[in-house]
Amino acid sequence: MSEHRRTNSRGRSTVLKVVILGDGGVGKSCLMQRFVTDRFDANSFHTIGVEFLNKEIDLDGEIYTLQIWDTAGQERFKSLRTPFYRGSDMCLLTFALDDAKSFQNLDAWRKEFIYYADVKADFPFMVVGNKMDLPRAVSTEEATAYCNANGDLNYTETSAKESKGVEEAFTSCLKRWAAIDTPQESLPLPDSVQLSNTGAHSRGICSSGCS
Ligand SMILES: Nc1nc2c(ncn2[C@@H]2O[C@H](COP(=O)(O)OP(=O)(O)OP(=O)(O)O)[C@@H](O)[C@H]2O)c(=O)[nH]1
């Protein structure tokens, strides 16, 4: 695909792969849809496999194409989603602010991603607490403490439903990516990855672009 050869003035790619991870039902598909199409689906179903959408974004006068990969959060789809982690430029680790379990599972998601993506030490993760429009089960302080304790991860809160903080989440992650200048050491691979089982109903297929 010729698009993948597009580079900026520093010779870095301007087509960037962004993977969204997190428990089933935390709002990954809705975040992607809100960011790309500015729509919200109150009846969004569980994703099976992966789906992606492209969105162009201007950062300091440079146009980047974010290729956003929405993954299936349910444990039973692990074998379908993990092959798509490799080659990622950024990762949104997502939980729902009204769901403490989804927050507890964040670290397993981070480890799963590191294990299958084999990313560098300074890899740009963005931790996203979604559903800020609902009553909270997780405080900003708890989430920030997790981020500080795990390599100074960026943290932000969003509501895909009310269109709050969504564009900022993606833009901040892109800024962090842009700030990384040099090749870094790979992160050590975790020994194992274990997610608690999540979610119930399902929809979807591995959609366009899943080559
Ligand atoms: N109140 C509220 N509901 C949301 C928000 N974002 C998503 N939802 C709802 O949460 C449910 C799950 O959203 P999805 O985007 O399908 O969740 P997902 O993380 O993609 O789920 P999987 O595909 O199973 O991994 C849907 O009913 C959405 O309408 C939000 O910001 N606020």
The ligand as an SDF file (V2000), in Angstrom:
LIG
                    3D

 32 34  0  0  0  0  0  0  0  0999 V2000
  -23.1830    6.3160   28.9880 N   0  0  0  0  0  0  0  0  0  0  0  0
  -22.2540    6.0050   28.0800 C   0  0  0  0  0  0  0  0  0  0  0  0
  -22.3690    4.8730   27.3810 N   0  0  0  0  0  0  0  0  0  0  0  0
  -21.3950    4.5800   26.4790 C   0  0  0  0  0  0  0  0  0  0  0  0
  -20.2910    5.4350   26.2400 C   0  0  0  0  0  0  0  0  0  0  0  0
  -19.5090    4.8630   25.3070 N   0  0  0  0  0  0  0  0  0  0  0  0
  -20.1000    3.7110   24.9560 C   0  0  0  0  0  0  0  0  0  0  0  0
  -21.2490    3.5340   25.6520 N   0  0  0  0  0  0  0  0  0  0  0  0
  -22.1860    2.4030   25.5660 C   0  0  0  0  0  0  0  0  0  0  0  0
  -21.5230    1.2390   26.0500 O   0  0  0  0  0  0  0  0  0  0  0  0
  -21.9270    0.0810   25.3100 C   0  0  0  0  0  0  0  0  0  0  0  0
  -20.7110   -0.6270   24.7250 C   0  0  0  0  0  0  0  0  0  0  0  0
  -20.0620    0.2420   23.7950 O   0  0  0  0  0  0  0  0  0  0  0  0
  -19.0510   -0.3240   22.6900 P   0  0  0  0  0  0  0  0  0  0  0  0
  -18.4020    0.8480   22.0540 O   0  0  0  0  0  0  0  0  0  0  0  0
  -19.7450   -1.2950   21.8080 O   0  0  0  0  0  0  0  0  0  0  0  0
  -18.0230   -1.1140   23.6120 O   0  0  0  0  0  0  0  0  0  0  0  0
  -16.6970   -1.9030   23.1810 P   0  0  0  0  0  0  0  0  0  0  0  0
  -15.6510   -1.5670   24.1790 O   0  0  0  0  0  0  0  0  0  0  0  0
  -16.3760   -1.6090   21.7560 O   0  0  0  0  0  0  0  0  0  0  0  0
  -17.1130   -3.4200   23.3640 O   0  0  0  0  0  0  0  0  0  0  0  0
  -16.4650   -4.7520   22.6540 P   0  0  0  0  0  0  0  0  0  0  0  0
  -16.6820   -4.5840   21.1900 O   0  0  0  0  0  0  0  0  0  0  0  0
  -17.2310   -5.9100   23.2070 O   0  0  0  0  0  0  0  0  0  0  0  0
  -15.0510   -4.8600   23.0250 O   0  0  0  0  0  0  0  0  0  0  0  0
  -22.9180    0.5720   24.2440 C   0  0  0  0  0  0  0  0  0  0  0  0
  -24.2260    0.3740   24.7330 O   0  0  0  0  0  0  0  0  0  0  0  0
  -22.6110    2.0610   24.1260 C   0  0  0  0  0  0  0  0  0  0  0  0
  -23.7240    2.7880   23.7030 O   0  0  0  0  0  0  0  0  0  0  0  0
  -20.2000    6.6480   27.0050 C   0  0  0  0  0  0  0  0  0  0  0  0
  -19.2880    7.4650   26.8800 O   0  0  0  0  0  0  0  0  0  0  0  0
  -21.2160    6.8680   27.9160 N   0  0  0  0  0  0  0  0  0  0  0  0
  1  2  1  0
  2  3  2  0
  2 32  1  0
  3  4  1  0
  4  5  2  0
  4  8  1  0
  5  6  1  0
  5 30  1  0
  6  7  2  0
  7  8  1  0
  8  9  1  0
  9 10  1  0
  9 28  1  0
 10 11  1  0
 11 12  1  0
 11 26  1  0
 12 13  1  0
 13 14  1  0
 14 15  2  0
 14 16  1  0
 14 17  1  0
 17 18  1  0
 18 19  2  0
 18 20  1  0
 18 21  1  0
 21 22  1  0
 22 23  2  0
 22 24  1  0
 22 25  1  0
 26 27  1  0
 26 28  1  0
 28 29  1  0
 30 31  2  0
 30 32  1  0
M  END
$$$$
